[in-house]
């Protein structure tokens, strides 16, 4: 995971593009903890990171999310579904969660959050 860097409070309008079925603690252990924050409406635990090529992404678990799920957010200006898919797969690979993606942009809703 050497190609990930923590970024404090970037001015980016993030959009959710994937759901990973892993607990927050999984990511906190690997990335050094999450912050407790509030967006326009809801509280979440999360952090923002940068890949070595400069792509920013955020990992967030909102209070109302099912247990053991974390969403992957990308800059809202990224709209190409194929590009989004490639970025999500790269993030998943870096975080060793490629087999834990429950949903990602471009797929039909298939989430089954059985715990």
C-alpha positions in Angstrom: 0.0 0.0 0.0 3.0 2.3 -0.4 1.2 4.2 -3.2 -1.4 5.7 -0.9 -1.0 9.0 0.9 -3.4 10.5 3.4 -4.9 13.9 2.4 -6.4 16.2 5.0 -9.7 17.9 4.0 -9.4 18.4 0.3 -11.9 20.7 -1.4 -13.5 17.9 -3.6 -17.1 17.1 -4.2 -17.0 13.3 -3.7 -19.5 10.8 -5.1 -19.9 7.2 -4.0 -18.8 4.6 -6.7 -18.4 1.4 -4.8 -19.4 -0.4 -1.6 -16.9 -2.7 0.1 -18.0 -5.4 2.6 -15.3 -4.9 5.2 -15.5 -3.3 8.7 -14.1 0.2 9.3 -11.5 -1.3 11.5 -10.0 -3.2 8.5 -9.2 0.1 6.8 -8.2 1.9 10.0 -5.6 -0.8 10.7 -4.1 -0.4 7.3 -4.4 3.3 6.8 -3.8 4.8 10.3 -7.3 5.5 11.5 -10.4 7.3 10.3 -11.7 10.7 11.3 -15.2 11.4 12.6 -16.8 14.0 10.3 -20.1 15.5 9.2 -21.0 16.3 5.7 -24.1 18.3 4.6 -26.4 15.9 6.3 -24.8 12.9 8.1 -22.0 11.8 10.3 -19.4 9.3 9.0 -16.0 7.8 9.8 -13.6 8.1 7.0 -10.5 9.5 5.4 -9.3 10.9 2.1 -6.3 9.4 0.3 -4.3 9.9 -2.9 -2.9 7.2 -5.2 0.6 7.7 -6.5 -0.7 9.1 -9.8 -2.6 11.9 -8.0 -6.1 10.4 -8.0 -8.0 11.3 -4.8 -10.5 8.9 -3.2 -12.3 8.8 0.1 -13.4 5.9 2.2 -16.5 6.5 4.4 -18.8 4.6 6.6 -21.9 6.6 7.4 -23.8 6.0 10.6 -26.8 4.6 8.7 -24.8 2.2 6.5 -25.1 -1.5 7.3 -22.4 -2.8 9.6 -19.2 -4.0 7.9 -19.5 -1.7 4.9 -17.4 1.1 3.6 -18.0 3.2 0.5 -15.4 4.3 -2.0 -15.9 7.9 -3.2 -14.2 9.5 -6.1 -14.1 13.1 -7.4 -17.6 13.9 -8.8 -16.0 15.2 -12.0 -15.0 11.7 -12.9 -18.0 10.4 -14.9 -16.7 7.8 -17.3 -17.9 4.5 -16.0 -15.0 2.5 -17.5 -12.5 4.9 -15.9 -14.4 4.7 -12.6 -14.2 0.9 -12.7 -10.5 1.0 -13.4 -9.9 3.3 -10.5 -12.1 1.4 -8.1 -10.3 -1.9 -9.1 -6.9 -0.2 -8.5 -8.0 1.0 -5.0 -9.4 -2.4 -4.2 -6.2 -4.0 -5.2 -4.1 -1.6 -3.1 -6.3 -2.3 -0.1 -6.5 -6.0 -0.8 -10.3 -6.0 -1.0 -10.9 -7.1 -4.6 -13.1 -10.0 -3.5 -15.1 -7.8 -1.1 -16.7 -5.3 -3.5 -20.5 -5.7 -3.0 -21.4 -3.0 -5.6 -19.7 -0.6 -7.9 -20.9 2.1 -10.4 -22.1 0.5 -13.6 -23.4 -2.6 -12.0 -27.0 -3.3 -11.2 -27.9 -3.2 -7.6 -26.8 -6.5 -6.2 -25.9 -5.7 -2.6 -26.6 -8.4 -0.1 -25.3 -7.2 3.3 -25.8 -10.4 5.2 -23.6 -10.3 8.3 
